[in-house]
Amino acid sequence: MRVIAGSARRLQLVTPPGMNTRPTTDRIKETLFNMLQMHLGGSVFLDLFAGSGGIGIEALSRGAKHACFAENAKEALTCIKANLNHTKLADRATVYGMDVSAALTRMQTEKRRFDIVFMDPPYGRGLEVSALSALARFGLLAEDAIVIVETALGEQIEGLESMGYHVDRIKEYKTNQHMFLSYDGGTAGAGAI
């Protein structure tokens, strides 16, 4: 796995051993960031269920001002820190070594607000619903924020509208999909992709 573009272009990233994380392939990452590119400059990025940190690091490399990473697996945390140091992006990053719920609570107390949120939770466990709910309840989303949720292909997320989210776009791949959401709390079309 490598950084595709930007200041850390072509640098290799380490990933945790085993099958507990699913590093995003270069092709999918390139498609994702081509869609996000005009929103990245100067943004504050949040990488939830961050794994090796490859998505947040790509965002930093491409011009995000700051990125936060939430991950509780010890091997993955070691990889995130090593990757941030290797790419020389650690000074623009905050790493939360705890589960996503605790990390979001901490971010609320720190009064953080995010322009772009990417989450890649374990499939089929409903973790994205609690994360989306917390993002909205805790006021962690900036105006016109974009939220991308990676799920298994064809998976639906229940209750999006009641939480104030709208599906702007779904990009399908062979086995998974990216759902692009905007959060408006009542104003349709914010942050649309």
N, C-alpha and C positions, 0 to 999 in steps of 0.2 A: 504494500500500500504506500502511496506517495502523495505529496501535495501537488496538485495539478497546475495551479497558476498563482501568480502574484509574487510577493517578496520571498517566499520560501519554496518557490517552484522547483520541482524535481527532487526535493529532499525526501528520503525514505522515512516512513513512520513505522514504529514497532507496534505490534498488536498482541493482546493477551493470548497465551496458549490455550488450546482446547476449543470447545464449541459453544461456550457460554456467551460470547459476543459474536455479532454478525457485522464485520467491517463492510461498509458500503463500497461497492465496486467503483473503480475509477470512472467507468462509463456512466453509471447512475449519478455519481457525485458531479461529474461534468455537466450532465443534463440539469441537475438541481441548481447548480450555481450559475449556469447560463440563464436560468429563469429568474434568479435572485440578483444578478449582477448590478442592475441599476439601483437596487435598494441597499447595497452593502456599504458604500462609502460613508464613513463616519458613524455607522450604526453600532448599537449595543446588541450583542448576539448571545443567545442562551442555548446551550447544548445539553439537553436532558437525556438521562440514560446514555451517557456520553461514550461508553466503551473506551476505545483508545484515544478519543478526542479528535478524530480525523475531520469531522464536519466543522466543529468550532475552529480548529486550526486552519482549515481551508478558508473559512470566513475571515479570520484575522489576516491571513496571507493576501487576501483579495481586497482589503481595505476597511474591514470592521474596526472600530475604535477600540472596543473591548469585548471580551467574550468570557462568559461564566460557564463552567462545566460542572454537572452534578452526576456523580457515579459513586456507588458504594462498594463495588468489588475491588478487593485489595490489588489484584494483579492488573486490573484495568487502570486503577489510579496511578500505579507505578508507571504504566505506559503513557498516560496523559502527561505526567510531569516530565518524563524523559523526552517525549515528543515536543513539548513546549520549549524545553531547554535546547534541544537539537535544532529547532527552527528559529531560535532566538526571539520567540514571541511571548515568553513567560511574563515579561513586564506589563503586558496588556491583557493578562488573564487572571481569573480567580477560579480556584478549584475547590469544590465542596465535596469532601470525602464522606458522604452520608447518603441515605436514601433520598429519593426525589422529594418526598413529602417534607422531611426535615429541612432539606435544602431550600425549598420554596418558602417555608416558614422563616428561615433565617434571612432569605432575600427580602422578605416583607419587612422585617425589623430593620434591615439596612436601607430600606426605601429604594430598592433597585427598580428600574423600568427597562423593558426590553423592546427593541424595534423588530427583531426577528427571533423566533423561537423554533428550534428543531427538536423533535423528540422521536426516539426510536426504541420504545419499550418492548419487552418480551411480548411476542404476539399472543393474542387470545386470552389475556388475563385481565383486561379492562383497566390497566394502569393508566392509559391515556385519559380516561374519563376523569379520574381523580386529579391528575395533573392539570388538565384543562380547567376543571372547576376551581382549583387553587389559584391558577394564574389569574382568572377572572375575579374571584373573591378578594384576593390579596392586592389587587390593583397593580400587578406587575407588568401589564402591557401598556406600552406607549400608544399614543394616538396613531392610528393607521398601522398598527402592528400586524405582522404576518406570522402565522403559526403554521408550521409544517409538521404533520404527523405521519410517520411511516407505519404502515400496517400490512398484514397479509393481503394478497390480492383479493378484492371483492369484499373485504371486511367493512362493516358499517359501524359508525360510532353513534350510539344512542344519546339523545338529549342535547345535541349541539345547539339547536335553536333556543332551548330553554336556558342555556348557559350564556346566550348572547353571541354565539358563533354562527358564521355562515360559510358554507363550502363554496369557495370561489373557483376551484379547479381540482381535478384529480388526474394525476399523471400515473399511468399504469406501466409496469414492467413485467417481466416473465412471472415472478412469484410474489411480488409485493407492489405496493403503490404509495405514492405521496399525496396526501390530502392537504391542500392549501386552504387555510381558514383565515377569515378576518374576524375580528372581534369588534363589535360596535356598541354593545350595551344598549342597542336600539336604533343605531344609524346604519342602514344597509350600505354595503359597498366599500367600507373603509379598507385601505391597503390591498385592494384587489390585484391579483396577478393574472 
